[in-house]
Amino acid sequence: MAAIEWRKDGLDVQLPGDGPHISVQFRGGPQRFEVTSWLQIQAVRPSDQGTDRCLARNALGQVEAPASLTVLTPDQLISSGFPQLPAQHLAPEEEAESEEGEDYY
């Protein structure tokens, strides 16, 4: 089985670190002696932007894969032409907030 860790590129910090909005998940499979891992970031913020690396190692060697995240502000989304979600795609609490003058994308 491989030992898996996630690291923030450019920093010698193993994730999830101190950020309560970041978690690292693992599960066995899909095949025997395999493990799957993913990095989960909730309420993403600009400081989360960058490249994170997944490193896996065992007695046979090591491999790594990058995952890049770009965080856009609402203004950047509008200027990029990203379509606005219709109200039916919003959760009930988001609909109430949206009706109060805030737009969600």
C-alpha positions in Angstrom: 0.0 0.0 0.0 1.1 3.5 -0.7 1.5 6.2 1.9 -0.2 9.4 0.5 0.3 13.0 1.4 -0.7 16.4 0.0 1.6 19.4 0.0 1.1 23.0 -0.9 3.5 23.9 -3.7 6.3 26.2 -2.7 5.8 25.5 1.0 7.1 22.7 3.1 3.6 22.3 4.6 1.8 19.0 4.6 -2.0 19.5 4.1 -4.5 19.9 5.6 -2.3 22.0 7.9 -4.0 24.5 10.2 -6.8 25.4 7.8 -10.1 24.0 9.2 -11.7 24.4 5.7 -9.2 21.9 4.1 -9.4 18.2 4.6 -7.6 15.2 3.1 -9.7 12.2 2.4 -8.6 8.6 1.8 -10.3 5.3 1.0 -9.3 1.9 -0.1 -9.6 0.8 -3.7 -10.9 0.6 -6.3 -8.6 -2.5 -6.6 -7.1 -4.6 -3.9 -4.0 -3.0 -2.4 -4.9 0.4 -3.8 -5.8 3.6 -2.0 -7.6 6.7 -3.3 -7.1 10.2 -1.9 -8.5 13.6 -2.6 -8.1 17.1 -1.2 -11.3 18.8 -0.2 -11.4 22.6 0.2 -14.6 24.2 1.5 -15.4 27.9 1.3 -12.4 28.4 -1.0 -10.5 31.6 -0.5 -7.8 33.5 -2.5 -5.0 32.1 -0.3 -6.0 28.6 -1.4 -5.0 29.4 -5.0 -2.0 27.6 -6.4 -0.7 24.1 -7.0 -1.1 21.3 -4.5 0.8 18.1 -5.0 -0.3 14.6 -4.2 2.7 12.4 -3.3 2.4 8.6 -3.0 5.3 6.4 -2.0 5.8 2.7 -1.1 8.7 0.2 -1.2 8.7 0.3 -5.0 9.2 4.1 -5.3 7.5 7.5 -5.3 5.2 9.3 -7.7 3.5 12.7 -7.5 0.8 14.6 -9.4 -0.1 18.3 -9.3 -3.5 19.8 -8.9 -3.9 23.5 -9.8 -6.6 25.8 -8.3 -7.4 29.2 -9.6 -9.7 31.4 -7.5 -11.8 34.0 -9.3 -13.6 36.9 -7.7 -17.3 37.6 -8.8 -16.1 40.5 -11.0 -13.5 38.2 -12.7 -16.3 35.6 -13.3 -18.5 38.3 -14.9 -15.8 39.7 -17.1 -14.8 36.1 -18.2 -18.3 35.5 -19.5 -19.0 32.8 -17.0 -22.8 32.3 -17.1 -24.9 33.2 -14.1 -26.7 30.2 -12.5 -30.5 30.4 -12.8 -32.3 30.7 -9.4 -33.5 27.1 -9.6 -29.9 25.9 -9.2 -29.5 27.7 -5.9 -30.1 26.2 -2.5 -33.1 27.7 -0.6 -31.0 29.8 1.7 -29.0 31.1 -1.3 -32.3 32.1 -3.1 -33.3 34.2 -0.1 -29.9 35.9 0.0 -30.0 36.4 -3.8 -33.4 38.1 -3.5 -31.8 40.5 -1.0 -29.6 42.0 -3.8 -26.7 39.6 -3.9 -25.9 37.7 -7.1 -24.5 34.1 -7.0 -22.5 32.7 -9.8 
